[in-house]
């Protein structure tokens, strides 16, 4: 938002993630997302629901297709640019096959960076990824 005129804020950029059923712990917990203006970095935990095929109405829910974190480059000029995704499942097919009974101990709860390494935490995994390309450096399973 451009709030240079506080009585008339203007939306500059917007991103819509997923379909009905998509969730993020950042909606309820301000500590769940990471933002750093100097690095133009935004990390959001996401449980992604997507509707496959034709949408049949406003009340239709999507199927879960991803759980992890979306990593964005974010700046005023360019808005949101998805840099990549991080997950704690390793193999997303395992997650997709779980259906409604998703594996809750791999929900990413927090993220932080030290230097050029992104750290993400869930109840069962601490994972280190390079910020440059999000490749996995190390996974520690609890």
C-alpha positions in Angstrom: 0.0 0.0 0.0 1.0 3.5 -0.7 0.1 5.4 2.5 1.8 8.7 1.7 -1.7 10.2 1.9 -3.1 8.4 5.0 -6.6 9.4 4.3 -6.4 7.9 0.8 -4.3 4.7 0.9 -3.7 3.0 -2.5 -3.1 -0.7 -3.2 0.0 -1.0 -5.2 0.4 -4.8 -5.4 -1.6 -7.8 -4.6 -1.1 -11.6 -4.7 -3.8 -14.3 -4.3 -2.5 -17.7 -3.2 -4.6 -20.7 -3.9 -8.3 -21.4 -3.8 -10.8 -21.8 -1.0 -9.3 -23.9 1.8 -5.8 -22.4 1.5 -4.5 -21.4 4.9 -1.6 -19.8 6.6 -0.6 -19.6 10.2 0.4 -16.0 9.5 -3.3 -15.1 9.5 -3.5 -15.8 13.2 0.2 -15.4 14.3 2.2 -12.4 13.3 5.4 -14.2 14.2 4.7 -16.9 11.6 5.9 -14.9 8.7 9.3 -13.3 8.0 9.8 -10.0 6.3 13.1 -8.1 5.8 13.1 -4.9 3.9 16.8 -4.8 3.3 16.8 -8.2 1.7 13.4 -7.7 0.0 12.5 -11.0 1.6 9.0 -12.3 2.5 8.5 -15.8 3.7 4.9 -17.1 4.3 3.9 -20.5 5.7 1.2 -21.9 3.3 -1.2 -24.8 3.2 -2.2 -24.6 -0.4 -5.6 -25.8 -1.7 -6.3 -25.8 -5.4 -9.4 -26.6 -7.4 -8.7 -28.9 -10.2 -10.7 -28.5 -13.3 -13.8 -26.3 -13.6 -14.9 -24.3 -10.6 -18.5 -25.1 -9.8 -19.3 -22.4 -7.3 -18.2 -20.0 -4.6 -18.5 -22.7 -1.9 -16.2 -25.2 -3.6 -13.0 -26.1 -1.7 -9.7 -27.0 -3.3 -7.7 -30.1 -2.6 -4.4 -29.7 -0.7 -1.5 -29.7 -3.1 1.3 -28.1 -1.1 2.4 -27.4 2.5 5.5 -25.4 3.3 6.6 -21.8 2.8 6.5 -19.5 -0.2 9.6 -17.3 -0.4 9.1 -14.0 -2.2 11.2 -11.1 -3.3 9.2 -8.1 -2.4 9.7 -4.4 -3.2 7.6 -1.4 -4.0 8.5 -1.2 -7.7 8.0 -4.9 -8.6 5.6 -6.2 -6.0 5.6 -9.9 -5.1 7.9 -12.1 -7.1 7.8 -15.8 -6.1 11.4 -16.9 -5.6 10.5 -20.5 -4.7 8.9 -22.8 -2.2 10.3 -24.7 0.8 8.7 -27.8 2.3 9.5 -30.2 5.1 8.1 -33.3 3.4 10.9 -33.9 1.0 8.6 -35.8 -1.3 5.4 -33.9 -1.9 3.7 -37.0 -3.2 3.5 -38.3 0.4 1.8 -35.1 1.3 -0.6 -35.1 -1.6 -1.6 -38.7 -0.9 -2.5 -37.9 2.7 -5.7 -36.2 1.6 -7.8 -34.6 4.3 -5.6 -36.1 7.0 -2.5 -34.0 6.4 0.7 -34.5 8.2 0.5 -31.7 10.8 4.0 -32.1 12.4 5.6 -30.7 9.2 3.7 -27.4 9.1 6.3 -24.7 9.0 5.8 -22.5 12.1 8.7 -20.1 11.9 11.4 -18.9 9.6 14.5 -16.8 10.0 17.7 -16.2 8.2 21.3 -15.9 9.3 23.6 -14.6 6.6 22.6 -16.2 3.4 20.9 -19.2 4.9 17.1 -19.6 5.5 16.1 -21.6 8.5 12.6 -23.1 8.7 11.1 -24.9 11.7 8.2 -27.3 12.1 7.4 -29.6 15.0 9.5 -32.4 13.4 12.1 -30.7 11.2 14.7 -27.9 11.2 15.7 -27.2 7.6 18.5 -25.0 6.1 18.2 -23.6 2.6 20.4 -21.3 0.6 18.7 -18.0 0.2 20.2 -17.6 -3.3 18.4 -20.6 -4.9 16.5 -22.3 -2.0 18.4 -25.5 -2.4 18.5 -27.7 0.7 21.7 -27.6 2.7 20.6 -29.7 5.6 17.5 -31.3 7.2 17.5 -32.2 10.8 14.6 -34.5 11.8 13.5 -34.6 15.4 
